[in-house]
Amino acid sequence: MKNYRKTWIITMALTIIYLAVLLVLRSSVVFTAEKRLEGIDKAGTSFAELEIPTDVRVVGIGEATHGNREFQIAKLKVLKKVVEEGDGRSIAFEMSAGEGAEINDAIHENVSDLTELVSKTDYPIYDTEEIVELLTWMREYNQTVPYEESLMFYGIDMQGAYRSIDYLKSKAQSNPSLFTEEEINVLSEIDTKDDKCLEYRDLYEEMYDRFSAVDNTDGRLLAIQADVILKFIDAPDFDKSQDDYSNYRDKSMAQNLKNYSEIEENRGFSQMVVTAHNGHVMRGSSDMDDDGSNSTMGERIDQIFEGRYFCIGTEFYNATVNIHTAGTFDENYERADHDYCSDDILAYQARFFDDERYCLDFTKITDKNSKIYKMIHGKMFMGLVGEGYTVLNDMYKVERMKIIPADRFDAVLYYYCVTPIDPIHY
């Protein structure tokens, strides 16, 4: 009996000690992100103070999630900076080329309802007031300049080739002089609701060859539509290998951006903005390994433009993210808000800045002995929330990636808290 009593007392004592230690650790700033980093005041700046090098050809702006307002607002801020301080007049979205072409037409006239237009995008993440604001600014800018100096909107994704076919069909109707009689006749018979529309490979190849030879912007833009359709036809089977498909997609997006950049060069502009999820715009490998076998779109862009790529990432500490519920489509389509914490100590520092946001330009942090330099050049977790929520998101900490920030980005916009997008029509 005495041994039982002694065992009970020891067990209770150990339990109390264990709970006390947990309480201390939970409330301590020593073992959590709740600590102000030495030197952060000097290293951190506002976005307005961020300087993009003049020799940069492409400026990337990433999204740590697809479902937060602040990251969509950042797209417009970066575009304005490049237009006003740099030498760029275009932005390319992670969006199908056909959709991008429809939007580009809309911002060059004053007839289309932009709010209605975003409701037709394949990705409801763009059906927001923030994207309408971006497009409105672009349209208003274009009303003050000739077409040759106007802002251009591009879609670089090879997914959604059906939108490119629909776009070619509509152009053949509205501008028949751009097409041959045979092209007009065949396109008029194609039904994009039927997968047989992808069986006209010879037609798309002939259109690509002919439009590529045309020495004007409109012709080259149509050539890209035909090229995207061919890329889609040649894509690996997603169901057989998601990795092969993902790698092919990033490669195609980088190639599409290069094609658009050639159009911009001919228009007289040396820079472009490209925006997509952090997982696409960042440098390195898409599967988080170091062997380079699956290069991201950003890595390929950096290679194509020989290092003249300036990549800006975004990051949160706390986030309420609006995400598509995986497996829901058409009339059952569903989105919902979910809460995440990145536990990123650098993102936590945003709470000490105005509006709880700030920017770190990694290229300007050169003191190798400083704590911040060591952090951005060492492995640490950053937030990376995908589009497609499942119960696995609650079972595992899948909303983070462990990377070396300075290897992936040139600068990062940090936010202490970010708020969910509110899709207009969903």
C-alpha positions, 0 to 999 in steps of 0.5 A: 500500500505504501509503495502504491501511495509513493508511486502515486505521489511521484506520478502526480509530482511529475505531472505537475512539473510537466504541466508547469514546464509546458505553461512556461514554454507556451508563455515564453518568447524564447521558444516562439516567434513572439520575439523582436529580432535585433536589427529588424528595424534597419533591415525592414522597409516599406514596399514603397522603398523597395528598389527593383534593379534597372537591368531586371527583365522580369519582376515576379510577385508571388502569393503565399496563398491564392485566397487572401486579399493582401496578396492580390492588392500586392499585384497592382502595387508591383505593376504600378511600381514597374510602370512608374519607376521601371520600363514595363507596361504589362502583367502576366497572370497564372491564368489561361492564355484565352482568358488573358486575351479576353481581359486584354481586349476589355481593358483596351475598350470602355464597353465591357463590364469588368465585374461581369468579366471576372465572373467568367474566369476559370479560377474563381480566385480572380472573381474579386473586387481587388482584381476588378480594381487592378483591371480598372486601373489598367483600363483608365491608364490605357484611355490616356495613351495610344495603343502602342504605349498601353498596358497589356494583360496576359495569361501564361497558363497552358491549362484551359486551352478550350478558352484559347480555341473559343478566343480564336473562334470569336476573333475569326468572327469579329476580325475575319481579315486576320484569318483564311477562309478555311480557318474561318470555316473550320473554326465555326464548326468546332465545339469546345464542349466536345473534346474532339476540338483538340483533334484539329492539330494540323489546323492549330499548327498551320495557324501558329506558323502563319501568325508567327510570321506576321510582323505585328502585335495582333498576329503574334498574340494570336500565334501564342493562342495557337501555341498554347493549344498545342502545348495543352494537347502535348501535355503529360496525362495528369492522372498518370503522373501529377509530377510530370504534368506539374513540371511540364506546366511550369516549363510551358508557363515560362516559355509562354512568358518568353513569347510575350516578352518578345512582343513587349520588346517589339513594343519598346518595353524591356520589363514585364511583371509575372504573378502566380502562387509562390510555388510557381514564381520562386526559384529552385525545385517545385518538389522542395528537393535540391536536385533541380529535376523539377524546376519551378516556373521562376527557376526557368524564367531566371535561366531564360533571362540569364539571371535578370529575374527579380522575384518578390514573395509574400508571406503571412504569420496568421492567415484566414484563407478562402479556399476551394473545397476539393472535389466540389465542382459545377453546381456543387462548387464550394469555398470556405475560410480556413485558419493557418499560422506559418510560425515564421518569425520573420513574418511575426516581425510585421506586427512591429511595423506600420499597418503590420506589414513590411518588406525585406530586400534580401539583396540588401542584407549583406552582413553575414554576421547578422542574425537576419542574414543567417536566418534568410540564408538558412532553412526555415518554414514559410507559409505555402497554402494551396488551392483545394482544401481536404481534411488532410489540411487539419491532420498535417501541417501542410500549409508550410514549406521548409526552404532557404528564403534567400535562395528562392526570393530576392525580396519578401513582403511580410504580413502579420495577418491577412484576410480572405478574398470574398469572391463576388459570384461564389 
